[in-house]
Amino acid sequence: MTVTGQIRKKEFLSLKLPEAFITKYTRLLGDSAPAFFASFDEPVYSGFRLNPLREQPTDLPLTDPVPYTHWGYYGKVSGRSLPHQSGAVYSQEPSAMFVGEVAQPQPGERVLDLCASPGGKSTHLSSFLQNQGLLVSNEIMPKRAKVLAENLERFGVANALILNETPEKIAKTFPVFFDKVLVDAPCSGEGMFRKDPDAMSYWTPEYPQACADRQHDILREAVKVLKPGGELIYSTCTFAPEEDEQMIAWLLATYPEFEVVPITKTAGIVDGKPEWADGNPALAGTARLFPHLMKGEGHFVAKLRCREAIGTAKKFKGQRPNLSVEQRDLLAKFAKTTLTQTFDHKQLLTFGDQLYLMPIDTPDLGKLKVVRPGLHLGTFKKNRFEPSYALALALPADAVQTEIPITMADWRQVVHGDTITVTGLSINKGWARLTCEHQPVAFGKVVGQTIKNFFPKGLRFKAYEDEQ
């Protein structure tokens, strides 16, 4: 069974809440404080989003949609299941889905996800972009940036530039460049206490303000990269006014070029609280997600429009392709025998022997710390080109000449790293994409009736029958 129960066993956390936390929110919430604290004893809801670029899996009971999303459902999908491995779904906490819905970029726009790991919000943004335009997904922590890259690849995102940079370096490289910027800010995590009780262990009364100081620094750089008319979406998973309404009040006071765009609320989502900041009535246009009012964890979301650019745009200089004649020939040979399409050489870039398809509008990468300069197409080896796992998951169904449907039993062998044997193949030699229940799995190399396994070694796992 792919989807399990949407809630986990109750953990009575309210007795463990920090005393200063209880005192603070008793004062702030007044009569609604008892219901707020009682929610910490309630079950945690899980959720997942469908990938609109994939065929909808047939075995998911899509009976409980998250009401404020395009593709979200309550429920839990196993990380060892076919829908998860193939990128047909992405597991995401239901409240977190609201952030991408508020951002809702349009196909063709330039979008920055500044604090992007592990990738839930970037994959959501990509669903709206439909692999058109440019998505820059950045994560300052190297290990987390690697996780971000893996999740975007699994979701089949083909237009993402994945960076491991500071906000300062991003602002210097991309002044007045983006249509949408998402800052899902590192925060005190109060909204995740119920889901992640360990978050309480490092909370102190002073911690929210320390996080707010860091958020100020991030926003000072984020505002510099927006075009006039562009939108900044700011979100946290905390209840702390210092990091929420007070942060937006500071931004409005510091940058009169910005204005609040009121957010439409539904399903228990409520207005922000101006009285928790400087009383500016525009702050009611922000959104608060409280666990005692809705089916999800604590979040805060604000949308702001940039009326006038902060800074000056610099002349756009694109990244130059760098393929050798030999590499072009090897890629052309692979495409002719395996694909139904070719790649625009102006978008091709090599890092060593690795080949990438750069998104349109990719700037000169200069000295940026780049995790992925686009879609990883594969590796140049001696006298041949070997396609990547990312390419297998990103190509649409009609882009591959030979697709080989495999059974669930075969799928379990493939993801475990085993070679499989399939009879009645339409080819006896060459590359083919393996699919299972109409979902992409990986490239395999056919030799007679044997299919050599190219599922990445670092991602292999043991799947069981109840995780189909």
LINQUI-V918367 format. One record per pair of residues at least 12 apart in sequence whose ideal C-beta (glycine too) atoms are under 8 Angstrom apart, sorted by the first residue. I is the first residue (numbers start at 1). J is the second residue. If there is no record, write none. Layout:
# LINQUI-V918367
I_J + I_J
This chain:
# LINQUI-V918367
1_466 + 1_468 + 2_57 + 2_59 + 2_60 + 2_77 + 2_78 + 2_81 + 2_82 + 2_83 + 2_467 + 2_468 + 3_48 + 3_60 + 3_61 + 3_75 + 3_76 + 3_77 + 4_75 + 4_76 + 4_78 + 5_76 + 6_45 + 6_46 + 6_47 + 6_64 + 6_74 + 6_75 + 6_76 + 7_43 + 7_44 + 7_45 + 7_46 + 8_43 + 8_44 + 8_46 + 9_43 + 10_41 + 10_42 + 10_43 + 11_194 + 11_197 + 12_41 + 13_40 + 13_41 + 13_193 + 13_194 + 13_197 + 13_200 + 14_37 + 14_38 + 14_40 + 14_41 + 16_197 + 16_200 + 17_37 + 17_40 + 17_193 + 17_200 + 18_200 + 18_203 + 18_204 + 20_204 + 20_205 + 21_190 + 21_200 + 21_203 + 22_37 + 24_205 + 25_37 + 25_239 + 28_241 + 28_276 + 32_292 + 35_292 + 36_290 + 36_291 + 36_292 + 38_292 + 39_194 + 39_290 + 39_291 + 39_292 + 40_193 + 40_194 + 40_291 + 42_194 + 42_291 + 42_292 + 44_194 + 44_195 + 44_297 + 45_74 + 45_93 + 45_94 + 45_295 + 45_296 + 45_297 + 46_74 + 46_75 + 46_76 + 46_91 + 46_93 + 46_94 + 47_66 + 47_72 + 47_73 + 47_74 + 47_75 + 47_91 + 47_92 + 47_93 + 47_94 + 47_97 + 47_296 + 48_72 + 48_73 + 48_75 + 48_76 + 48_77 + 48_89 + 48_90 + 48_91 + 48_92 + 49_69 + 49_71 + 49_72 + 49_73 + 49_89 + 49_90 + 49_92 + 49_97 + 49_123 + 49_124 + 49_127 + 50_62 + 50_71 + 50_73 + 50_88 + 50_89 + 51_71 + 51_87 + 51_88 + 51_89 + 51_90 + 51_123 + 51_127 + 51_155 + 51_156 + 52_70 + 52_71 + 52_127 + 52_130 + 53_127 + 53_130 + 53_131 + 53_156 + 53_396 + 54_86 + 54_87 + 54_88 + 54_156 + 54_439 + 55_88 + 55_438 + 55_439 + 56_88 + 57_82 + 57_83 + 57_88 + 57_89 + 57_437 + 57_439 + 58_437 + 59_83 + 59_437 + 59_468 + 60_73 + 60_75 + 60_77 + 60_83 + 60_89 + 61_75 + 66_94 + 66_97 + 66_295 + 67_266 + 67_267 + 68_97 + 68_98 + 68_101 + 68_266 + 68_267 + 68_269 + 69_97 + 69_98 + 69_100 + 69_101 + 70_101 + 70_127 + 71_127 + 72_92 + 72_94 + 72_97 + 74_94 + 74_295 + 76_91 + 77_89 + 77_91 + 78_467 + 79_91 + 80_461 + 80_462 + 80_463 + 80_464 + 80_467 + 81_463 + 81_467 + 81_468 + 82_408 + 82_411 + 82_436 + 82_437 + 82_439 + 82_441 + 82_463 + 82_468 + 83_439 + 85_154 + 85_415 + 85_441 + 86_154 + 86_393 + 86_436 + 86_439 + 86_440 + 86_441 + 87_154 + 87_155 + 87_156 + 87_393 + 87_440 + 88_439 + 90_119 + 90_120 + 90_123 + 90_124 + 90_151 + 90_155 + 92_120 + 92_124 + 93_120 + 93_195 + 93_296 + 93_297 + 94_295 + 94_296 + 94_297 + 95_191 + 95_237 + 95_289 + 95_294 + 95_296 + 95_297 + 95_298 + 95_299 + 96_120 + 96_121 + 96_237 + 96_296 + 96_297 + 96_299 + 97_124 + 98_269 + 98_287 + 98_289 + 98_296 + 98_299 + 98_301 + 99_121 + 99_124 + 99_182 + 99_184 + 99_233 + 99_235 + 99_299 + 99_301 + 100_121 + 100_124 + 100_125 + 100_127 + 100_128 + 101_124 + 102_233 + 102_235 + 102_263 + 102_287 + 102_301 + 102_303 + 103_121 + 103_124 + 103_125 + 103_128 + 103_180 + 103_182 + 103_231 + 103_233 + 103_303 + 104_128 + 105_125 + 105_128 + 105_129 + 105_133 + 105_179 + 105_180 + 106_128 + 106_129 + 106_133 + 106_179 + 107_128 + 107_129 + 107_130 + 107_132 + 107_133 + 108_129 + 108_132 + 108_133 + 109_129 + 109_133 + 109_134 + 109_179 + 109_180 + 110_133 + 110_134 + 110_136 + 110_177 + 110_178 + 110_179 + 110_180 + 110_361 + 111_125 + 111_129 + 111_133 + 111_134 + 111_135 + 111_136 + 111_178 + 111_179 + 111_180 + 111_181 + 111_182 + 112_136 + 112_138 + 112_170 + 112_174 + 112_178 + 112_180 + 112_181 + 112_182 + 112_222 + 112_225 + 113_125 + 113_135 + 113_136 + 113_137 + 113_138 + 113_182 + 113_184 + 114_138 + 114_167 + 114_170 + 114_181 + 114_182 + 114_183 + 114_184 + 114_218 + 114_222 + 115_138 + 115_139 + 115_140 + 115_183 + 115_184 + 115_185 + 115_186 + 115_218 + 116_137 + 116_138 + 116_139 + 116_148 + 116_184 + 117_139 + 117_141 + 117_144 + 117_145 + 117_147 + 117_148 + 118_144 + 118_147 + 118_148 + 118_151 + 119_137 + 119_147 + 119_148 + 119_151 + 119_152 + 119_155 + 120_151 + 121_182 + 121_184 + 122_135 + 122_137 + 122_148 + 122_151 + 122_152 + 122_157 + 122_160 + 123_151 + 123_152 + 123_155 + 123_157 + 125_180 + 125_182 + 126_152 + 126_155 + 126_157 + 126_159 + 126_160 + 129_159 + 131_156 + 131_157 + 131_158 + 131_159 + 131_394 + 132_159 + 133_159 + 133_359 + 133_360 + 133_361 + 134_159 + 134_161 + 134_359 + 134_360 + 134_361 + 134_362 + 135_157 + 135_159 + 135_160 + 135_161 + 135_359 + 136_160 + 136_161 + 136_163 + 136_170 + 136_174 + 136_178 + 137_152 + 137_160 + 137_161 + 137_162 + 137_163 + 138_162 + 138_163 + 138_164 + 138_165 + 138_170 + 139_162 + 139_163 + 139_164 + 139_371 + 140_164 + 140_165 + 140_166 + 140_167 + 141_164 + 142_164 + 145_162 + 145_163 + 145_164 + 145_371 + 146_371 + 148_162 + 148_371 + 149_162 + 149_371 + 149_372 + 150_459 + 152_372 + 153_372 + 153_376 + 153_389 + 153_390 + 153_393 + 153_394 + 154_393 + 155_393 + 156_393 + 156_394 + 156_440 + 157_375 + 157_394 + 158_357 + 158_359 + 158_374 + 158_375 + 158_394 + 159_359 + 159_360 + 159_374 + 159_375 + 160_359 + 160_372 + 160_374 + 160_375 + 161_358 + 161_359 + 161_362 + 161_370 + 161_372 + 161_373 + 161_374 + 162_370 + 162_371 + 162_372 + 163_368 + 163_369 + 163_370 + 163_371 + 164_369 + 164_370 + 164_371 + 165_368 + 165_369 + 167_217 + 167_218 + 167_221 + 167_222 + 168_221 + 169_368 + 169_369 + 170_221 + 170_225 + 171_221 + 171_222 + 171_224 + 171_225 + 173_363 + 173_366 + 173_368 + 174_225 + 174_363 + 175_224 + 175_225 + 175_311 + 175_312 + 175_313 + 175_314 + 176_224 + 176_225 + 176_226 + 176_227 + 176_228 + 176_309 + 176_310 + 176_311 + 176_312 + 176_313 + 177_225 + 177_227 + 177_313 + 177_363 + 178_225 + 178_226 + 178_227 + 178_230 + 179_226 + 179_227 + 179_229 + 179_230 + 179_231 + 180_230 + 180_231 + 180_233 + 181_222 + 181_225 + 181_226 + 181_230 + 181_231 + 181_232 + 181_233 + 182_233 + 182_235 + 183_215 + 183_218 + 183_219 + 183_222 + 183_232 + 183_233 + 183_234 + 183_235 + 184_235 + 184_236 + 185_211 + 185_214 + 185_215 + 185_218 + 185_219 + 185_234 + 185_235 + 185_236 + 185_243 + 185_247 + 186_211 + 186_214 + 186_215 + 186_218 + 187_208 + 187_211 + 187_215 + 187_236 + 187_237 + 187_238 + 187_240 + 187_243 + 188_203 + 188_207 + 188_208 + 188_211 + 188_238 + 188_240 + 188_243 + 189_203 + 189_237 + 189_238 + 190_203 + 190_208 + 190_237 + 190_238 + 190_239 + 190_240 + 190_298 + 191_236 + 191_237 + 191_238 + 191_239 + 191_289 + 191_291 + 191_297 + 191_298 + 191_299 + 191_300 + 192_237 + 192_297 + 192_298 + 193_298 + 194_291 + 194_297 + 195_297 + 208_238 + 208_240 + 208_242 + 208_243 + 209_242 + 211_238 + 211_240 + 211_242 + 211_243 + 212_240 + 212_242 + 212_243 + 212_246 + 212_247 + 215_236 + 215_243 + 215_247 + 216_247 + 216_250 + 219_234 + 219_247 + 219_251 + 223_251 + 223_255 + 223_257 + 223_258 + 223_306 + 223_310 + 224_310 + 224_311 + 226_306 + 226_309 + 226_310 + 227_306 + 227_309 + 227_313 + 228_306 + 228_307 + 228_308 + 228_309 + 229_305 + 229_306 + 229_307 + 230_305 + 230_306 + 231_261 + 231_303 + 231_304 + 231_305 + 231_306 + 232_258 + 232_303 + 232_304 + 232_305 + 232_306 + 233_301 + 233_302 + 233_303 + 233_304 + 234_247 + 234_248 + 234_251 + 234_301 + 234_302 + 234_303 + 234_304 + 235_299 + 235_300 + 235_301 + 235_302 + 236_299 + 236_300 + 237_297 + 237_298 + 237_299 + 237_300 + 238_298 + 238_300 + 239_288 + 239_290 + 239_298 + 239_300 + 241_273 + 241_276 + 241_277 + 243_300 + 244_272 + 244_276 + 244_286 + 244_288 + 244_300 + 244_302 + 245_272 + 245_273 + 245_274 + 245_276 + 245_277 + 245_283 + 245_286 + 245_300 + 246_276 + 246_277 + 246_278 + 248_260 + 248_272 + 248_277 + 248_283 + 248_286 + 248_302 + 248_304 + 249_277 + 249_278 + 249_280 + 249_283 + 251_304 + 252_280 + 252_282 + 252_304 + 253_278 + 255_310 + 257_306 + 257_307 + 257_308 + 257_309 + 257_310 + 258_304 + 258_305 + 258_306 + 258_307 + 259_282 + 259_304 + 259_305 + 259_307 + 260_282 + 260_283 + 260_285 + 260_286 + 260_302 + 260_303 + 260_304 + 261_285 + 261_303 + 261_304 + 261_305 + 262_284 + 262_285 + 263_285 + 263_286 + 263_287 + 263_301 + 263_302 + 263_303 + 265_287 + 267_294 + 267_295 + 268_289 + 268_290 + 268_293 + 268_294 + 268_295 + 269_287 + 269_288 + 269_289 + 269_293 + 269_294 + 270_287 + 270_288 + 270_290 + 270_293 + 271_284 + 271_285 + 271_286 + 271_287 + 271_288 + 272_284 + 272_285 + 272_286 + 272_287 + 272_288 + 272_300 + 272_302 + 273_288 + 285_302 + 285_303 + 286_300 + 286_301 + 286_302 + 286_303 + 287_299 + 287_300 + 287_301 + 287_302 + 288_300 + 289_301 + 316_361 + 316_363 + 317_363 + 317_364 + 318_361 + 318_362 + 318_363 + 318_364 + 319_349 + 319_358 + 319_362 + 319_363 + 319_364 + 319_365 + 319_373 + 320_364 + 321_345 + 321_346 + 321_347 + 321_348 + 321_349 + 321_358 + 322_349 + 322_350 + 323_345 + 323_348 + 323_350 + 323_355 + 327_350 + 327_355 + 327_380 + 328_345 + 330_380 + 330_383 + 330_384 + 330_385 + 331_343 + 331_348 + 331_355 + 331_377 + 331_385 + 333_385 + 334_378 + 334_384 + 334_385 + 334_387 + 334_431 + 337_401 + 337_430 + 337_431 + 338_387 + 338_400 + 338_401 + 338_402 + 338_430 + 338_431 + 338_432 + 339_395 + 339_399 + 339_400 + 339_401 + 340_398 + 340_399 + 340_400 + 340_401 + 341_399 + 343_357 + 343_377 + 347_359 + 347_360 + 347_362 + 347_374 + 348_377 + 349_373 + 349_374 + 350_380 + 351_370 + 351_373 + 353_379 + 353_380 + 353_381 + 354_376 + 354_378 + 354_379 + 354_380 + 355_376 + 355_377 + 355_378 + 355_379 + 355_380 + 355_385 + 356_372 + 356_373 + 356_374 + 356_375 + 356_376 + 356_377 + 357_374 + 357_375 + 357_377 + 358_373 + 358_374 + 359_374 + 362_374 + 375_390 + 375_391 + 375_394 + 376_388 + 376_390 + 376_391 + 377_390 + 377_391 + 378_391 + 386_454 + 387_431 + 387_443 + 387_454 + 388_443 + 389_442 + 389_443 + 389_454 + 389_455 + 389_456 + 389_459 + 391_443 + 392_433 + 392_434 + 392_440 + 392_441 + 392_442 + 392_443 + 393_440 + 395_433 + 395_440 + 400_432 + 400_433 + 402_426 + 402_427 + 402_430 + 402_431 + 402_432 + 402_433 + 402_446 + 403_432 + 403_433 + 403_434 + 403_435 + 404_422 + 404_425 + 404_432 + 404_433 + 404_434 + 404_435 + 404_444 + 404_446 + 404_451 + 405_435 + 405_436 + 406_420 + 406_422 + 406_434 + 406_435 + 406_436 + 406_441 + 407_436 + 408_436 + 408_437 + 408_465 + 408_468 + 410_422 + 410_434 + 410_436 + 411_436 + 411_441 + 411_463 + 412_462 + 412_463 + 412_464 + 412_465 + 414_434 + 414_441 + 414_442 + 414_444 + 414_453 + 414_455 + 415_441 + 415_455 + 415_459 + 415_460 + 415_461 + 415_463 + 416_460 + 416_461 + 416_462 + 416_463 + 417_453 + 417_455 + 417_457 + 417_460 + 418_453 + 419_450 + 419_451 + 419_452 + 419_453 + 420_444 + 420_450 + 420_451 + 420_453 + 421_449 + 421_450 + 421_451 + 422_449 + 422_451 + 423_449 + 425_446 + 425_449 + 427_446 + 428_446 + 428_447 + 428_448 + 428_449 + 429_446 + 429_447 + 429_448 + 430_445 + 430_446 + 431_443 + 431_444 + 431_445 + 431_446 + 432_444 + 432_445 + 432_446 + 432_451 + 434_451 + 441_455 + 442_454 + 442_455 + 442_456
